[in-house]
C-alpha cells in the first residue's frame, strides 16, 4: 500500500505543478517513471524469491560455491552491516577508481546511509569511477531505499564510466538493461560464471594503485 500512496502523491504533485509551471511538472515525470520501474522490479524480485526466506542462500548449481573474490572495493572497511546481517560486502581491489559491491537480501535506508558516503568519497577523490555489482540472494529494496537509489543515480549520473553487473538470474540481466537510461556509464551484464571477464573489462586502461 505504501507504493500506491507514494505513486498517488507524486501524480497529484505533478498535476498540481503543471498549471503553475510546466517545467516543474516535467521535472516530476522522471521521478514518476523511476518509482514505476522500481515497483515493477521489486514485485518481480519478490515473486521470483517467494519460496526462499531472506538470508537463506540459494543452492549453487552443481554444488559449486560462489567466487569469494566476486566484489572487491578499495574503500574503508570490509563490509557494511545491518542487524547482524551482511547486506553489502566489500573487498580490496587494488584500483582506487574501481568500486565493487556484493548485495544480499533486501536493501534498506540504513544500508544506503553507509553505502552512499563511500561512493561520494570515491568520486571526490578519483573523478569518474567504475563499478562492479554482484547480486546474490537479492530481494530488492524497501520504499525509502528506492528513493535513496534514485538520489544516488541522479547525483552521480555522469560520474560512473563503466558499470558491470554480475548475477545468475534472467531478471538481473533485465535490470542492467533498464538501468542504462539512468546513467551516463556504459553498462554491461555478466553471468556469475563470467565474473573474471567483468573484472577484465573494468580494469581495461586503469593503472594499478601505486605503493608509496
N, C-alpha and C positions, 0 to 999 in steps of 0.2 A: 504493500500500500504506500510505502514511502516514495517509491519511484513514481507512482501515479500522481501523488501530491506534488512532487518536485516538477514533473513534466507540466502539470496544470499551472503551477506558479510561473514557470518560465514562459509558457504560451501566453498567459494573461499579461505578463510584464511586456512581452514583445508587442502584443496588440495595443497595450496602453501607451507604449513609447511611440508607436508608428505615427499616429496623427500629429504628435508634438515634434518629433524629429525622426525622419525616415532613416537617417544614418544610425541613430541609436537603435531603432528596430532591426535594421540589417545586421548590426553587430551582435544581436542576440541570437541570430539564426544559427551560427556555428555552434553555440552552446547547446541549443536545442538539438542539433544534429548529433553532437557528441554524447549527450545524455541518451538519445535514442539508440545510438550504436552500443554504448556501454550496457544499456538494458538488455538488448538482444544478446550481446556477448555473455553477460552474466547468467541469463536464463539458459543459454546453450551449454555453458560450462556446468551449471547446476544439474541439468538433465543428464549430461554425459557422465557426471561423477556421483549421481544419486545413490548408486549401490555401494559406494566406498565412503566410510566415515572419514571426516577430516583428520589429517595427521597419520592415517594409515596408508603407507605407500602401496602403489600398485605393483603386482609381481612383474619383475623384468622378464622379457622374452628369453626362453631357453635357459633361465636361471642365471643370466649374466647380470652382474651388479653394474649400476651406473658408474660412469667415469668419475672418479673423485676429483679430478682436476678440471671439471667442466666449466666452472665460472670464477676465475680469479679477479681480483681488483687490487690496485696499488694503494688504496686509501685506508687509513686508520686501522681499526681492529679487524678481527677475523669474521665477526658476524653481528647482525642486529637481532635482538631477542624481543619477544612479546609473550608474557605469561608462561615463560619456560619453554616456549616453542620456537624452534629455529626457523624463522619465516624468510629472512633474506640472508643468504650466506655469501661470504666474500673470501677470496684467496689472492695472495700477491701475484702480480703478473710480470713485473719487471719492466713494464711500459707505463710511464706516468700518464700518457694520453689515451690509454685503453682501460675502460672500466668493465667490470664483469659482475653479474649477479645471478644467483640461483634462487628462484621463487618457489615457495612451498605454500600449501594451504590457501587460506583466504586473507587478502591484504586489508588492513585497517588503517585508519588515520595515524595511529601511533607508529606504524611501520614507515609511513611516508615522512613523519617528523624526523626519523633517523636517516632515512634514505635521501631526502631532498637536499639537506645541507652538504652531504658528501658530493653529490653531483655539482652543486653550486660551487664548491671549493675547487673541484677538478677543472671546471670551465674557467674559473677566475685565474687559475694557475697556468693552464695549458692552452687556453683559447678553445679551439674546436677539438672535440674528443670523439673516440669511438667506443661503442658499447656492445657487449655480448650479454644476452639474457637467455637463460635456460629455464624452462618451465618443468617442474617435477611435482606431480600430485597437486597441481594448481587448481584452485577453486574460485578464482575471480576476486572481486572487490566488494566491499560494502559501499554504501552511498557516499559517505564522506571521502573515502579513498578514491572513488571515481572523480570527485571534484579535485582532489589533490593531484591526480594523474593529469587531469585537464590543465591545471595551472602549471604543472611541470612541463608539459608539452608546449604550452603557449609561451612560457618564459624562455625555453631553450629550443625554440623552433629551428633556428639556424646554427645552433652550437654543436650538434652532432654531425659528424662527417659520414660515418658508417654505423649501421646497427645490424648485428647478426642475432637472429632469434633461433634457438635450438629447442627442439621438442620431439615428441614421438606420437602426436595425435593430429588428425586431419584438421581440426579446428584451430590448432596453433599456427599452422601454415596460413589459414584463412585470416587469422589475427594479424599476421605480418602484412598481408595484402591490404587490409583495412587501415592499418596504421600509416601507410605511406603518405596519404594526403595531409597528415598532421605533423609532418616533419620534413625538413629540407634534406635530411640524410638519405643516403642510399640504403635501402632495407632489403635484406636477404634472409630467407628461411632455410635452415639446415636440419635434416633429420638428426636425432640424437647419435646415430651411428657415424655421422659425418662431422662430429664436433671438431676434429683436427682440421678439417677443411675450413670451418668457420674461423678458427684461430689463425690459420694461414692467410685468409682473406683480410682479417682485421690488421694483421701485422705488416701487410704489404707497404713498403716505403716508410715504415715507422722505425726510427733509430731506437736502440735499447737504452735503458736508463744508465747514465754514466755514474760510475763509482767514484766518489770524491776521495 
